[in-house]
Amino acid sequence: MKILDVCCGSRMFWFDKNNKNTVYMDNRKFEGVLCDGRELKVNPDVVGDFRKIPYPDNKFNLVVFDPPHLIRAGENSWTAKKYGKLDPETWKNDIEQGFNECMRVLKVNGVLVFKWSEEQIKLKSILDVIDYKPLFGNRRSKTHWLVFMKLEEE
């Protein structure tokens, strides 16, 4: 496999939700109905934690990192079910570990695509806790897409 999505959830933004070159990973499996009647399925290929990715160094050409962006959501709320939830006490360390793990499993010159929603935590707060600088991305809405590259010196 060439691509790793470490927080795939229900694969909402994937056009090809079963891309043969991709390993879909999430920390949970879930199947249920949301409050509006829509069915939600979180069915990763690999159940794993983005803070400790179960793959060797330099394995993937592309890593997609779309971690949960909420720290305040009811345990049984539809938003927690759909997007997951970060621990309000440890989120900074969790995100930092996640970035480090994503970069570790990337091949040299590999690309990391990071998606973040500023619903509860500003993008600047995320960039303040990681040791990587994005190459480019968008900053015009609440949802941001940033692109990073693993270079030889990292």
MIDREN-662732 format. One line per field, with one value per residue: residue in one letter; residue number from 1; y, x, z negated of N, C-alpha, C in turn. Coordinates in steps of 0.001 Angstrom, whole numbers. Layout:
residues N
residuo <- (a,...)
num <- (NUM,...)
n_v <- (Y,...)
n_u <- (X,...)
n_w <- (Z,...)
ca_v <- (Y,...)
ca_u <- (X,...)
ca_w <- (Z,...)
c_v <- (Y,...)
c_u <- (X,...)
c_w <- (Z,...)
end
This chain:
residues 154
residuo <- (m,k,i,l,d,v,c,c,g,s,r,m,f,w,f,d,k,n,n,k,n,t,v,y,m,d,n,r,k,f,e,g,v,l,c,d,g,r,e,l,k,v,n,p,d,v,v,g,d,f,r,k,i,p,y,p,d,n,k,f,n,l,v,v,f,d,p,p,h,l,i,r,a,g,e,n,s,w,t,a,k,k,y,g,k,l,d,p,e,t,w,k,n,d,i,e,q,g,f,n,e,c,m,r,v,l,k,v,n,g,v,l,v,f,k,w,s,e,e,q,i,k,l,k,s,i,l,d,v,i,d,y,k,p,l,f,g,n,r,r,s,k,t,h,w,l,v,f,m,k,l,e,e,e)
num <- (1,2,3,4,5,6,7,8,9,10,11,12,13,14,15,16,17,18,19,20,21,22,23,24,25,26,27,28,29,30,31,32,33,34,35,36,37,38,39,40,41,42,43,44,45,46,47,48,49,50,51,52,53,54,55,56,57,58,59,60,61,62,63,64,65,66,67,68,69,70,71,72,73,74,75,76,77,78,79,80,81,82,83,84,85,86,87,88,89,90,91,92,93,94,95,96,97,98,99,100,101,102,103,104,105,106,107,108,109,110,111,112,113,114,115,116,117,118,119,120,121,122,123,124,125,126,127,128,129,130,131,132,133,134,135,136,137,138,139,140,141,142,143,144,145,146,147,148,149,150,151,152,153,154)
n_v <- (-1179,2287,4565,5976,6488,7796,8421,7537,7469,7600,7823,10175,12307,10999,10231,7765,5392,2956,2751,1018,1354,2287,2188,2150,3490,3613,4439,3022,895,1255,1187,2590,4602,7968,10931,12162,10155,9171,6590,5586,4394,3277,1672,607,-672,-1290,-1252,1155,3424,6795,7931,5984,4479,1430,614,227,2529,4952,3934,4736,6667,8715,10246,10703,12840,13412,14231,13852,16855,17949,18882,19246,17562,15641,12294,10478,11982,12964,14267,13477,10760,10810,12319,11727,12389,14480,14244,16598,17313,16282,16870,18495,17214,14771,15462,16399,14003,12506,13869,13428,10639,10275,11504,9831,7360,8107,8026,9367,12452,12050,12892,14618,15111,17248,17760,20101,21304,24346,24421,24214,24463,26598,26786,27924,27219,24522,24509,25654,23597,21625,20432,21010,22707,23823,23395,24501,25486,25946,28782,29999,29347,27656,25061,23624,22667,21407,20976,19024,18060,15382,15871,15122,15976,15833)
n_u <- (829,401,-647,-1736,-4422,-4835,-6872,-9487,-12280,-15592,-14815,-15494,-14567,-13431,-13450,-13172,-13947,-12868,-10217,-7700,-4994,-4746,-4510,-6874,-7239,-8392,-9262,-11377,-14242,-17441,-20951,-23989,-26985,-27490,-28880,-30454,-31310,-29540,-27289,-24285,-21090,-18104,-15504,-12621,-9665,-7608,-7530,-6316,-4172,-3522,-1403,442,1303,905,3032,6141,8982,9204,7385,5110,3985,2181,413,-2606,-3987,-6496,-7481,-9702,-11434,-12758,-13100,-15019,-17852,-20753,-20651,-22367,-23250,-24186,-22170,-19805,-19902,-19708,-17341,-15455,-13520,-11269,-9163,-9707,-7691,-5269,-4941,-3075,-562,-1320,-1914,613,2130,780,1403,4193,4273,2983,4854,7002,6256,6129,7717,10903,10613,7938,4433,2357,-966,-2974,-5939,-8012,-10528,-11648,-13580,-13537,-10895,-8342,-6484,-3939,-3219,-2779,-617,1250,1931,3234,6197,6550,6362,3860,3793,1945,-1553,-5049,-6672,-9133,-11604,-13489,-12601,-9543,-7027,-3870,-599,2235,5702,7959,11231,14708,16346,14708)
n_w <- (0,671,-418,-3481,-5547,-8532,-10313,-9396,-9814,-8650,-6072,-4743,-2996,-893,2516,3778,1824,1281,2101,3697,3198,670,-2878,-5291,-8419,-11769,-15169,-16021,-15469,-14192,-13905,-13214,-13639,-12983,-14599,-12685,-11126,-9246,-8248,-9802,-9238,-10476,-9456,-9499,-7781,-9453,-12922,-14924,-16765,-16142,-17437,-17765,-15314,-13644,-11812,-9990,-9853,-7190,-5200,-3649,-803,-874,-3457,-5117,-7423,-9424,-12142,-15038,-15848,-17907,-21322,-23073,-23320,-23657,-24919,-23633,-21534,-18184,-16829,-18132,-17560,-14771,-14159,-16122,-19140,-20875,-23783,-26264,-28048,-27096,-24405,-23002,-23251,-22119,-19430,-18650,-18938,-17025,-14601,-14612,-14373,-11884,-10190,-10657,-9469,-6859,-3666,-2642,-1052,-916,-1220,-3481,-4108,-5829,-7591,-9159,-11329,-12567,-14554,-17396,-18231,-17307,-14222,-14446,-17060,-16732,-14921,-16580,-18331,-16917,-15209,-12554,-9425,-7254,-3670,-1891,-1736,-2516,-3969,-4377,-5377,-7977,-7880,-7216,-4891,-4804,-3457,-3888,-3609,-3877,-4274,-3579,-5743,-7953)
ca_v <- (0,3520,5663,5639,7453,7363,8692,7499,7644,7001,8113,11199,13121,10147,9939,6307,4987,1668,2884,-189,1746,2948,1508,2996,3187,4428,3828,2426,407,1715,1169,3064,5577,9297,11489,12549,8943,8687,5501,5901,3218,3459,306,695,-1902,-1484,-493,1590,4750,7655,8271,4836,3844,90,364,614,3819,5149,2933,5275,7847,9738,10018,11625,12993,14179,13789,14522,18264,18373,18552,19323,16911,14582,10958,9840,12957,12567,14817,12596,9512,11038,12873,11368,13450,14535,14426,18026,17486,15799,17025,19072,16138,13772,15968,16391,12609,12096,14406,12722,9294,10394,11785,8645,6310,8648,7910,10646,13148,11733,14025,14520,16015,17439,18462,20575,22192,25271,24495,24455,24767,27351,26198,28451,26411,23251,24788,25967,22394,20678,20876,20994,23868,23421,23980,25339,25043,26999,29408,30925,28897,26975,23813,23884,21576,21802,19964,18962,17096,14877,16093,14277,16420,15671)
ca_u <- (0,1170,-1336,-2291,-5334,-4715,-8128,-10396,-13690,-16486,-14221,-16392,-14068,-12879,-14292,-13079,-13906,-12185,-9041,-6869,-3649,-4867,-4858,-7747,-7028,-9100,-9142,-12660,-15213,-18739,-22051,-25177,-27830,-27405,-30170,-31253,-31682,-28476,-26463,-22867,-20233,-16663,-15032,-11255,-8909,-6763,-7896,-5061,-4096,-2626,-233,1347,911,1502,3785,7549,9434,9404,6566,4056,4246,1193,-337,-3715,-4195,-7714,-7830,-10859,-11165,-13615,-12738,-16283,-18979,-21306,-20165,-23305,-23733,-23929,-20885,-18752,-19969,-19280,-16000,-14562,-13325,-9964,-9175,-9457,-6477,-4042,-5036,-1856,414,-1848,-1714,2060,2505,202,2245,5476,4049,2712,6125,7851,5887,6275,8999,11545,9901,6521,3547,1340,-2104,-3584,-7223,-8384,-11674,-11489,-14821,-13259,-9471,-7822,-5369,-2693,-2900,-2231,708,2131,2355,3960,7529,6572,5761,3191,4243,838,-2872,-6061,-6949,-10244,-12837,-13236,-11901,-8261,-6246,-2470,275,3588,6548,9085,12492,15801,16912,13746)
ca_w <- (0,815,-1109,-4792,-6171,-9927,-11041,-8241,-10142,-7650,-4755,-4201,-1886,161,3675,3886,421,1194,2951,3523,2769,-623,-4126,-6094,-9827,-12753,-16489,-16388,-14491,-14671,-12959,-13896,-12968,-13588,-15011,-11512,-10399,-8366,-8750,-9898,-9350,-10597,-9270,-8981,-7509,-10630,-14110,-15518,-17359,-15345,-18254,-17694,-14048,-13633,-10579,-10114,-9323,-5742,-4491,-2782,24,-1231,-4688,-5333,-8861,-9707,-13490,-15637,-16113,-19013,-22699,-23796,-22645,-24501,-24552,-22704,-20556,-16801,-16394,-18651,-16797,-13392,-14030,-17212,-20122,-21527,-25226,-26518,-28847,-26427,-22957,-22418,-23169,-21183,-18069,-18405,-18716,-15748,-13527,-14621,-13842,-10446,-9517,-10798,-8505,-5499,-2979,-2338,21,-1002,-1477,-4521,-3940,-7138,-7555,-10490,-11462,-13690,-15317,-18817,-18420,-16162,-13492,-15010,-18234,-16232,-14364,-17705,-19067,-16063,-14776,-11095,-8769,-6012,-2409,-1426,-2161,-2471,-5269,-4158,-5995,-9246,-7597,-6551,-4322,-4741,-2866,-4431,-2922,-4666,-3563,-4079,-7011,-9064)
c_v <- (1251,4672,5144,6790,7028,7609,8672,7757,6935,7318,9188,11936,12299,9989,8432,5784,3629,1667,1747,121,2311,1963,2514,2555,4116,3723,3130,1826,793,1584,1578,4078,6894,9831,11895,11354,8407,7580,5925,4610,3671,2048,322,-679,-2295,-634,-143,3034,5604,8080,7152,4005,2507,-286,816,2003,3785,4171,3533,6516,9028,9313,11110,11639,13957,13770,14427,15951,18803,17987,18626,18730,15807,13210,10279,10807,12496,13100,13957,11281,9696,11421,12375,12576,13338,14698,15897,18296,17187,16102,17567,17992,15071,14199,15974,14972,12123,12595,13666,11319,9321,10632,10572,7594,6795,8339,9303,11180,12772,12947,13670,15559,16043,18243,18847,21494,23035,25414,24830,24823,25452,26634,26671,27643,25067,23480,25119,24714,21382,21288,20965,22232,23402,24092,24951,24746,26171,27513,30352,30515,28272,25679,24099,22589,22099,20644,20133,17958,16679,15007,15291,14685,16232,14303)
c_u <- (880,624,-1856,-3171,-5449,-5950,-9270,-11854,-14562,-16045,-15014,-15849,-13461,-13883,-14338,-12875,-13235,-10958,-8060,-5447,-3608,-5164,-5661,-7630,-7884,-8980,-10419,-13345,-16563,-19749,-23296,-25924,-27722,-28801,-31062,-31612,-30617,-27679,-25002,-22093,-18780,-16098,-13627,-10682,-8108,-7312,-6583,-5139,-3117,-1391,813,949,1647,2206,5221,7813,9454,8621,5655,4507,3369,507,-1391,-3988,-5347,-8196,-9131,-10484,-11988,-12998,-13970,-17385,-19467,-20871,-21067,-23862,-23409,-22591,-19723,-18733,-19380,-17810,-14992,-14329,-11922,-10151,-8851,-8171,-5197,-3987,-3756,-794,-32,-1625,-226,2555,1995,1021,3573,5343,3786,4006,7056,7536,5942,7661,9602,10928,8419,5727,2541,268,-2834,-4866,-7593,-9591,-11493,-12755,-14569,-11799,-8960,-6628,-4033,-2262,-2308,-804,1721,2654,3120,5282,7653,5872,5096,3836,3196,-463,-3859,-6329,-8145,-11542,-12500,-12459,-10684,-7651,-4823,-1650,1678,4385,7670,10354,13591,16300,15961,13863)
c_w <- (0,-19,-2448,-5244,-7628,-10789,-10035,-8582,-9121,-6222,-4007,-2990,-761,1293,3900,2468,198,2100,2670,3073,1351,-1743,-4936,-7555,-10683,-14093,-16930,-15175,-15063,-13547,-13725,-13061,-13726,-13871,-13844,-10641,-9459,-9046,-8743,-10100,-9417,-10580,-8671,-8639,-8741,-11770,-14807,-15960,-16562,-16127,-18268,-16480,-13906,-12317,-10773,-9533,-7792,-4873,-3418,-2014,-385,-2511,-4798,-6832,-9083,-11093,-13976,-15996,-17281,-20351,-23601,-22929,-23570,-24004,-23528,-21665,-19143,-16316,-16888,-17884,-15399,-13284,-15061,-18105,-20703,-23029,-25521,-27303,-28059,-24939,-22336,-22220,-22158,-19733,-17721,-18119,-17369,-14566,-13453,-14034,-12331,-9669,-9582,-9735,-7059,-4954,-2823,-1053,89,-1441,-2569,-4229,-5278,-6983,-8979,-10415,-12713,-14531,-16792,-19101,-17153,-15525,-14066,-16232,-17836,-15735,-15459,-18413,-18216,-15603,-13253,-10556,-7474,-4800,-1878,-1943,-2029,-3871,-5156,-4817,-7345,-9049,-6740,-6042,-4189,-4191,-3421,-3599,-3852,-3832,-4248,-5445,-8196,-9693)
end
